[in-house]
Amino acid sequence: MDAPPRTAGIAAATWSWKSVRQWVAEQYVKQLSPRSCLRYLRRLGFVWKRPKRLLLKADDAKRAAFVERYRALLADATARGARIFFVDEAHFRADGDLRGLWVRRGADAFVASTSPGRGEKASYYAAVCLETGEVCAVQLEGTSAAKTSVAFLKALREDYPGEVIVIWDNAPVHHGPALREYLATPDLKLRLIALPAYSPDYNGAEELWKWLRDEVTANTCFGTAANVAAAVWQFLLGLNDRLEEVKQRCRSELQTAAFLETSRQPQRRAWRLQQRRERTMQAALAM
C-alpha cells in the first residue's frame, strides 16, 4: 500500500477500494464488498486525504536562505516603519470550486451548475500585510501582464504612501519593461523581492485565496462573471473588519519557518517541516 498499485500488478494510478478489492480477488480469490475494503484499510492505519503537490523543483537551500533573509528583512522594515506586503493574482470562475462536503449517508454529493463558460471569471490582484492584517485588492480587467502589475503597484502606493516592500513570485507578469520603467520613478519608496522558485507556500496572499475559496466559491455556481465578482468583492471588503483573522489565516510556511517559536504547537510544526524536506528528497531520488 505504500507503493503504487502498478508495483502489485494492478492497473491503477493510485490505491482505492476498487484496486484493493481487485488485489484481494487476484491474491486470495475472495470478493470483498466496498465497505469491507474501506474497513480493512482503516484497520491497517490508512486514511483518505486530498493530496497536495510536492514541488520537487523547489531548492531547499534557497528556501532556507530566504527564510533567513525574510527574518532580517522584517526586523529592518519594523525598525524603519516600512510595510511588507505579499502579493499574488488569482482567478475565480463562475462555476465555483468543487470541495468535499458532508451529505447524509446514501445521498449523492451533487453541486448544481448552469455550466458557465471558462471565460466567465473574475480576476484579482491582492496584497496582504501580515503585521497589520491590511489587504489591498484590485479587480483585474483582461489578461494579466507587466502593465497590469504596474497598475496594481500604483494602487498599492496610493493606499500606503510610506515605504513598501512587495514580496511575490517570479511570474512573467512581475517582470518586463513596464515594471522597470515604473521602478525608475524618483522617490518611489517601493522595493520588489522575488520568492524562491516553486515556493507558493511561502506567499501569504496564496493563503488568502485558499480562505476565499473555502468561504465564498466552494461548491457554488454563480452563473456569470458579474455574480462571482460581486461575491468575491464583498468578501474582500469585509476583511477590513477582520484584521486579526487575516493575520492568523494568511500566515504561511515562511512565517512558520522563520518564527517557529510563535507558531501553534511549535514542535509539531518543526516535525512537519522536517518531514516535508525528507519527502522531497525521497521523491526526487525515486524519479
VENCOR-V470533 format. One record per residue. N is the residue number from 1. SS is DSSP state (H for helix, E for strand, - for the rest). PHI is phi in whole degrees, -180 to 180 (999 if undefined). NEAR is the number of other ideal C-beta (glycine too) atoms within 12 Angstrom. Layout:
BEGIN
n: <N:N>
ss: <SS:SS>
phi: <PHI:PHI>
near: <NEAR:NEAR>
END
This chain:
BEGIN
n: <1:2:3:4:5:6:7:8:9:10:11:12:13:14:15:16:17:18:19:20:21:22:23:24:25:26:27:28:29:30:31:32:33:34:35:36:37:38:39:40:41:42:43:44:45:46:47:48:49:50:51:52:53:54:55:56:57:58:59:60:61:62:63:64:65:66:67:68:69:70:71:72:73:74:75:76:77:78:79:80:81:82:83:84:85:86:87:88:89:90:91:92:93:94:95:96:97:98:99:100:101:102:103:104:105:106:107:108:109:110:111:112:113:114:115:116:117:118:119:120:121:122:123:124:125:126:127:128:129:130:131:132:133:134:135:136:137:138:139:140:141:142:143:144:145:146:147:148:149:150:151:152:153:154:155:156:157:158:159:160:161:162:163:164:165:166:167:168:169:170:171:172:173:174:175:176:177:178:179:180:181:182:183:184:185:186:187:188:189:190:191:192:193:194:195:196:197:198:199:200:201:202:203:204:205:206:207:208:209:210:211:212:213:214:215:216:217:218:219:220:221:222:223:224:225:226:227:228:229:230:231:232:233:234:235:236:237:238:239:240:241:242:243:244:245:246:247:248:249:250:251:252:253:254:255:256:257:258:259:260:261:262:263:264:265:266:267:268:269:270:271:272:273:274:275:276:277:278:279:280:281:282:283:284:285:286:287>
ss: <-:-:-:-:H:H:H:H:-:-:-:-:-:-:-:-:H:H:H:H:H:H:H:H:H:H:H:H:-:-:-:-:-:H:H:H:H:H:H:H:H:H:H:-:-:-:-:-:-:-:-:-:-:-:-:-:-:-:-:H:H:H:H:H:H:H:H:H:H:H:H:H:H:H:H:H:H:H:H:H:-:-:E:E:E:E:E:E:E:E:E:E:E:-:-:-:E:-:-:-:-:-:-:-:-:-:-:-:-:-:-:-:-:-:-:-:-:-:-:-:E:E:E:E:E:E:E:E:-:-:-:-:-:-:E:E:E:E:E:E:-:-:-:-:-:H:H:H:H:H:H:H:H:H:H:H:H:H:H:-:-:-:-:E:E:E:E:E:-:-:-:H:H:H:-:-:H:H:H:H:H:H:H:-:-:-:-:-:-:E:E:E:E:E:-:-:-:-:-:H:H:H:-:H:H:H:H:H:H:H:H:H:H:H:H:H:H:E:-:-:-:-:-:-:H:H:H:H:H:H:H:H:H:H:H:H:H:H:H:H:H:-:H:H:H:H:H:H:H:-:-:-:H:H:H:H:H:H:-:H:H:H:-:-:-:H:H:H:H:H:H:H:H:H:H:H:H:H:H:H:H:H:H:H:H:H:->
phi: <999:-82:-113:-60:-57:-60:-68:-102:83:-102:-80:-153:-77:-137:-74:-147:-64:-69:-69:-65:-62:-65:-65:-63:-63:-75:-84:-124:51:-135:-99:-99:-80:-55:-64:-65:-60:-66:-65:-67:-62:-66:-62:-80:93:-94:-131:-91:-132:-79:-74:-117:-70:-102:-79:-71:-80:-65:-95:-60:-66:-69:-65:-65:-66:-70:-59:-65:-63:-65:-60:-69:-63:-66:-63:-68:-65:-64:-66:-94:80:-86:-103:-106:-119:-94:-123:-159:-117:-153:-117:-126:-84:-64:-81:74:-122:-76:-133:-63:-148:-84:-134:-67:-56:91:-89:-82:-94:-98:-124:-63:-143:-93:56:-65:-66:-66:-76:-83:-152:-121:-120:-143:-101:-147:-125:-123:-102:-78:-80:-112:83:-75:-130:-117:-131:-139:-74:-95:-100:84:-93:-69:-158:-59:-69:-73:-65:-63:-60:-69:-62:-64:-64:-64:-67:-66:-76:-133:-71:-75:-67:-128:-116:-107:-112:-148:-86:-96:-61:-56:-71:-100:-138:118:-58:-61:-71:-63:-65:-67:-67:-82:-61:-61:54:-73:56:-133:-126:-108:-128:-91:-70:-60:-61:56:-133:-63:-73:-96:-102:-63:-67:-63:-67:-62:-64:-61:-61:-62:-65:-66:-91:-120:-97:-62:54:-132:-97:-93:85:-134:-62:-62:-68:-69:-63:-64:-68:-65:-66:-62:-62:-63:-65:-68:-68:-62:-102:-132:-60:-66:-67:-60:-62:-84:-71:-98:-67:-110:-64:-64:-67:-63:-69:-78:-135:-59:-68:-95:-82:-73:51:-57:-66:-67:-65:-63:-64:-66:-63:-66:-63:-62:-61:-67:-65:-63:-65:-65:-67:-67:-69:-77:-86>
near: <21:12:13:17:22:14:16:19:15:24:15:19:13:19:27:21:24:22:27:34:27:23:30:22:18:18:14:13:9:16:15:24:16:16:14:17:28:21:15:23:25:15:12:14:9:19:11:14:8:9:9:13:16:21:23:19:17:29:19:26:14:20:30:22:18:32:29:18:25:34:22:17:25:28:17:17:28:19:11:17:17:26:35:42:43:45:43:42:33:35:28:37:30:30:29:32:29:19:18:14:17:9:12:8:8:6:9:10:15:11:21:15:19:16:14:23:14:11:15:25:31:36:31:34:40:41:42:44:35:39:27:25:25:30:42:35:38:30:29:29:18:13:16:28:24:24:24:29:37:32:24:40:37:25:24:37:27:15:21:26:16:22:22:33:35:43:38:38:31:21:25:16:28:33:21:19:14:23:30:16:14:27:24:13:16:8:10:23:22:33:23:30:29:24:36:32:20:23:35:30:33:39:41:41:42:31:33:44:36:27:31:38:26:20:25:32:32:23:23:29:24:30:23:20:27:17:26:34:29:20:28:40:24:18:32:35:16:20:32:18:13:21:20:16:21:34:24:21:27:38:35:35:35:38:34:29:34:30:23:24:14:18:23:15:13:16:13:14:23:19:16:22:27:17:15:27:23:16:22:27:17:15:17:17:10:14:10>
END
